[in-house]
Amino acid sequence: MLRRFVIPITVDSGGDAEVYSPVLNGHLHSIRYVKDDFANGVDFVVTLETTGETVWSEEDVNASATRYPRAATHSVAGVAALYASGEPGVLDRIAISQDRIKIVVGSGGTETSGTIHVTIDG
């Protein structure tokens, strides 16, 4: 079952903000940034609060955008899983267990706002 969490963001006079989702459980399906009046060139660093795992990191975002973050997978020996020798790595959805998503915004303008929609499967 997909669940969506809407996280409003308002930056301070320096253009920065740090906000959190509620505690989540499941696999991350997508992150949707909906631009309201953030300045062009806004920067996002999105991580899991407890583990610090990076979920999305992008600079100079100018318009609403949807991202489907995925993480690299590994064998039981800790070696990167590949589709074939020399090919790209195998990616999978990011698992979230009793953790919050931390959203750090920079260069958002002066006291402007935007919204993040987080979709979780599970």
Secondary structure by P-SEA (a helix, b strand, c coil): cbbbbbbbbbbccccccccccccccccccbbbbbbcccccbbbbbbbccccccccccccccccccccbbbbbbbcccccccccccccbbbbbccccccbbbbbbbccccccccbbbbbbbcc
